[in-house]
Amino acid sequence: MPTLGLIAGQGEFPVLVLRGAKRAGLRVVVVGLKGNCPDSVRDEADVFYPAGVVQLGKWIRIFQREGVRQAIMAGRVRKAQMLEMPRWRQWLAYLPDWTSIKVWYFRTADRRNDTLLRAVADEMLQKGVELIDSTAFCADSLATAGRLGSRDLTPAQAADADLGWQMAREMGRLDIGQSVAVKDKDVIAVEAIEGTDAMIERAGALCRAGGWVLVKVAKPNQDMRFDVPTIGPDTIRQLAKHRAAAVVVEAGKTLMLSREETIKLADQHGIALIGRINAPEQGAEI
């Protein structure tokens, strides 16, 4: 059978990739990142190997041994967690191998996600393993354009979404983050290394009156091999808890986990859920 490699982090995304690849008739060899990979991925994989987050050399050797020529990277890794400890403790906790050390210290100009992941992809390709589009086997889970639930944006929310879209696209261009919170045409919070959930919590603390809009977009030149924008039921629960009124995501570029449940929760909490298409030559259009 043709073989696909899967580097699996947290969340439902690697589960979607694994099941989609198996439906396509592929044998799936999973490198499960320790402390991140869901149990269901380990249980459903054809072949499973645990490996550290910064053990790139081990990932490559596993794939070479298993005859993997193409691989997908899917799922979250809490990069911020590494910064919670001093450098010497990071080394003890994560035990980076020599390949990871070379990439981290000698192959990257900075430590932003795109810079690091492209260097990882280049190293893997040199060793005969190509990273491919992470949504290749779950494209039906990407957000579609238009109103996704029962509620639409009010004129005020639409104006906030316009500003948020502009700000989020620029943040993406700079590889800072993917999400912005806006209320009354004012930016409340922006996402950086902490992730969307923590940013939502901060936005709720800063705007206790509620009614704010979350805008989440792909980067202008989004590399679909990694760091794809994602929302799901947990996102909606966080938005409801912190009194958001709407969420606008980029259609065709944002992964919707548990789509039906996500839409149902948005309707239950009175949150408008909108998929928006980006048209560079004319601005963004719904």
C-alpha positions as CSV (number, residue, x, y, z in Angstrom):
1,M,0.0,0.0,0.0
2,P,1.1,3.6,-0.6
3,T,2.4,5.0,2.7
4,L,1.8,8.5,4.2
5,G,3.7,9.8,7.2
6,L,1.9,11.9,9.8
7,I,3.5,14.1,12.5
8,A,0.8,14.4,15.0
9,G,0.4,17.1,17.6
10,Q,-2.6,18.1,19.8
11,G,-6.3,18.3,18.9
12,E,-8.7,16.8,16.4
13,F,-6.7,17.9,13.3
14,P,-4.4,14.8,13.2
15,V,-7.4,12.6,13.7
16,L,-9.1,14.1,10.6
17,V,-5.9,13.6,8.5
18,L,-5.4,10.0,9.7
19,R,-9.0,9.0,8.9
20,G,-9.0,10.8,5.6
21,A,-5.8,9.2,4.5
22,K,-7.0,5.7,5.5
23,R,-10.3,6.3,3.6
24,A,-8.1,7.1,0.6
25,G,-6.5,3.7,0.9
26,L,-3.1,4.8,2.4
27,R,-1.0,3.1,5.0
28,V,-0.3,5.7,7.7
29,V,2.8,5.8,9.7
30,V,2.4,8.2,12.7
31,V,5.1,10.0,14.6
32,G,3.2,11.0,17.7
33,L,4.7,14.0,19.5
34,K,5.1,13.2,23.2
35,G,2.7,15.0,25.4
36,N,0.7,16.2,22.5
37,C,-0.6,13.3,20.3
38,P,-4.2,12.1,21.0
39,D,-4.7,8.5,22.1
40,S,-7.1,8.0,19.2
41,V,-4.3,8.7,16.7
42,R,-2.1,6.1,18.3
43,D,-4.9,3.5,18.4
44,E,-5.9,4.0,14.7
45,A,-2.5,4.3,13.1
46,D,-1.1,1.5,11.0
47,V,2.3,2.1,12.6
48,F,2.9,4.4,15.6
49,Y,6.1,5.8,17.0
50,P,6.4,8.3,19.9
51,A,9.0,11.0,19.4
52,G,9.9,14.3,21.0
53,V,8.9,17.7,19.7
54,V,12.5,18.6,18.9
55,Q,13.7,15.2,17.6
56,L,13.6,16.0,13.9
57,G,16.3,13.5,13.2
58,K,14.3,10.7,14.7
59,W,11.2,11.7,12.7
60,I,13.2,11.4,9.5
61,R,14.9,8.1,10.4
62,I,11.5,6.6,11.2
63,F,10.0,7.7,7.9
64,Q,13.0,6.5,5.9
65,R,12.8,3.1,7.6
66,E,9.1,2.8,6.9
67,G,9.3,3.9,3.3
68,V,7.6,7.2,3.7
69,R,8.1,9.7,0.9
70,Q,5.4,12.2,1.7
71,A,4.2,13.3,5.1
72,I,1.8,15.7,6.8
73,M,2.3,17.8,9.9
74,A,-1.0,18.3,11.8
75,G,-2.0,19.4,15.3
76,R,-1.0,22.0,17.8
77,V,2.2,22.2,19.8
78,R,2.3,24.7,22.7
79,K,5.4,26.7,21.7
80,A,4.7,29.1,24.6
81,Q,5.2,26.2,27.0
82,M,8.9,26.1,26.1
83,L,9.3,29.7,27.2
84,E,7.9,29.0,30.7
85,M,11.3,27.5,31.7
86,P,14.9,28.7,31.4
87,R,17.0,27.4,28.5
88,W,18.8,24.7,30.4
89,R,15.5,23.2,31.6
90,Q,14.2,23.3,28.0
91,W,17.2,21.2,27.0
92,L,16.5,18.7,29.8
93,A,12.8,18.6,29.2
94,Y,12.8,18.2,25.4
95,L,16.2,16.6,24.7
96,P,16.7,18.0,21.2
97,D,18.7,15.8,18.8
98,W,21.5,17.1,16.6
99,T,19.3,17.6,13.5
100,S,17.0,19.8,15.5
101,I,19.9,21.8,17.0
102,K,21.3,22.4,13.5
103,V,17.9,23.7,12.2
104,W,17.2,25.8,15.3
105,Y,20.6,27.5,15.6
106,F,22.1,27.4,12.1
107,R,19.3,27.2,9.5
108,T,16.9,29.9,10.7
109,A,17.2,33.7,10.9
110,D,14.6,33.9,13.6
111,R,12.2,31.7,15.7
112,R,8.9,32.6,14.1
113,N,6.6,29.6,13.2
114,D,6.9,30.0,9.4
115,T,10.7,30.4,9.6
116,L,11.2,27.3,11.8
117,L,8.7,25.1,10.0
118,R,10.0,25.9,6.5
119,A,13.5,25.0,7.7
120,V,12.1,21.7,9.1
121,A,10.4,21.0,5.7
122,D,13.6,21.8,3.8
123,E,15.6,19.4,6.1
124,M,13.1,16.6,5.6
125,L,13.0,17.1,1.8
126,Q,16.8,16.9,1.7
127,K,16.5,13.5,3.4
128,G,13.8,12.3,1.0
129,V,10.6,13.1,2.8
130,E,8.3,15.8,1.4
131,L,5.9,17.7,3.6
132,I,2.6,18.2,1.7
133,D,-0.6,20.3,2.2
134,S,-1.9,19.4,5.7
135,T,-5.5,19.6,4.5
136,A,-5.0,17.2,1.5
137,F,-7.1,14.5,3.2
138,C,-9.7,16.6,5.0
139,A,-10.5,19.4,2.6
140,D,-14.2,18.9,3.3
141,S,-13.6,20.3,6.8
142,L,-12.5,23.8,5.5
143,A,-14.9,26.6,6.1
144,T,-17.2,27.6,3.3
145,A,-18.2,31.1,2.3
146,G,-21.2,32.9,3.7
147,R,-23.3,32.6,6.8
148,L,-22.5,29.3,8.4
149,G,-25.1,29.4,11.2
150,S,-28.5,31.0,11.7
151,R,-27.2,34.5,12.6
152,D,-25.8,37.2,10.4
153,L,-23.6,40.2,11.3
154,T,-25.2,43.4,12.3
155,P,-24.0,46.5,10.4
156,A,-21.8,47.5,13.4
157,Q,-20.3,43.9,13.6
158,A,-19.7,44.0,9.8
159,A,-17.7,47.2,10.2
160,D,-15.7,45.7,13.0
161,A,-15.1,42.6,10.9
162,D,-13.8,44.9,8.0
163,L,-11.2,46.5,10.4
164,G,-10.3,43.2,12.0
165,W,-9.8,41.6,8.6
166,Q,-7.4,44.3,7.5
167,M,-5.5,44.1,10.8
168,A,-5.3,40.3,10.8
169,R,-4.1,40.1,7.3
170,E,-1.2,42.5,8.1
171,M,-0.4,40.5,11.3
172,G,-0.3,37.3,9.1
173,R,2.0,39.0,6.6
174,L,4.4,39.7,9.5
175,D,3.9,36.1,10.9
176,I,2.8,37.4,14.3
177,G,-0.6,35.6,14.7
178,Q,-3.9,34.9,12.9
179,S,-6.6,36.4,15.1
180,V,-7.8,39.9,16.1
181,A,-10.6,41.0,18.5
182,V,-12.5,44.2,17.6
183,K,-15.2,46.2,19.2
184,D,-16.6,49.5,17.9
185,K,-13.9,49.8,15.3
186,D,-11.1,49.5,17.9
187,V,-8.7,46.6,18.2
188,I,-9.0,45.0,21.7
189,A,-6.5,42.2,21.4
190,V,-4.3,40.5,18.9
191,E,-2.9,36.9,18.9
192,A,0.7,36.1,19.2
193,I,2.6,33.1,20.7
194,E,-0.1,32.5,23.3
195,G,-2.7,31.1,20.9
196,T,-6.3,31.9,20.1
197,D,-7.9,30.7,23.3
198,A,-5.7,32.8,25.5
199,M,-6.2,35.8,23.3
200,I,-10.0,35.3,23.5
201,E,-9.7,35.2,27.3
202,R,-7.8,38.5,27.3
203,A,-10.3,40.1,25.0
204,G,-13.1,39.1,27.3
205,A,-11.3,40.6,30.3
206,L,-10.7,43.9,28.4
207,C,-14.2,44.1,27.0
208,R,-16.5,43.0,29.8
209,A,-19.5,44.6,28.1
210,G,-19.2,42.0,25.4
211,G,-20.4,42.3,21.8
212,W,-16.9,42.1,20.2
213,V,-15.9,40.3,17.0
214,L,-13.2,37.7,16.5
215,V,-11.6,37.7,13.0
216,K,-9.3,34.8,12.1
217,V,-7.5,34.6,8.8
218,A,-4.8,32.8,6.9
219,K,-1.5,34.5,6.2
220,P,-1.5,36.3,2.8
221,N,0.8,33.6,1.4
222,Q,-0.4,30.8,3.7
223,D,1.7,27.7,3.5
224,M,-0.9,25.0,3.8
225,R,1.7,22.5,4.9
226,F,1.5,23.9,8.5
227,D,-0.1,26.4,10.9
228,V,-3.5,26.3,9.2
229,P,-6.1,28.5,11.0
230,T,-8.5,26.3,13.0
231,I,-11.7,26.7,14.9
232,G,-14.0,24.2,16.6
233,P,-16.4,23.7,19.5
234,D,-13.9,24.7,22.1
235,T,-13.4,28.0,20.3
236,I,-17.1,28.7,20.3
237,R,-17.3,27.8,24.0
238,Q,-14.5,30.3,24.8
239,L,-16.2,33.0,22.7
240,A,-19.5,32.5,24.5
241,K,-17.8,32.5,27.9
242,H,-16.1,35.8,27.1
243,R,-19.2,37.4,25.6
244,A,-18.2,37.6,21.9
245,A,-20.9,38.4,19.4
246,A,-19.4,37.0,16.2
247,V,-16.5,35.2,14.6
248,V,-15.4,35.7,11.0
249,V,-13.0,33.2,9.4
250,E,-11.4,32.9,6.0
251,A,-13.3,30.5,3.8
252,G,-11.2,27.8,2.1
253,K,-8.3,28.4,4.4
254,T,-9.7,27.8,7.9
255,L,-10.2,24.3,9.2
256,M,-13.5,23.7,11.1
257,L,-13.3,20.9,13.5
258,S,-16.6,19.0,14.3
259,R,-18.3,21.3,11.8
260,E,-21.9,20.5,12.8
261,E,-21.3,20.8,16.5
262,T,-19.4,24.1,16.0
263,I,-22.3,25.6,14.1
264,K,-24.9,24.3,16.6
265,L,-23.0,25.8,19.5
266,A,-22.7,29.1,17.7
267,D,-26.4,29.2,17.2
268,Q,-27.1,28.2,20.8
269,H,-25.0,31.0,22.1
270,G,-26.2,33.6,19.6
271,I,-22.8,34.0,18.0
272,A,-22.7,34.8,14.3
273,L,-20.4,32.5,12.4
274,I,-19.3,33.7,9.0
275,G,-17.0,32.4,6.3
276,R,-15.4,35.2,4.3
277,I,-13.5,35.1,0.9
278,N,-10.5,37.2,0.4
279,A,-10.3,39.0,-2.9
280,P,-6.9,40.8,-3.0
281,E,-7.6,43.0,-6.0
282,Q,-10.9,44.3,-4.5
283,G,-10.5,43.9,-0.8
284,A,-12.2,41.2,1.2
285,E,-15.7,40.3,0.4
286,I,-18.3,38.2,2.1
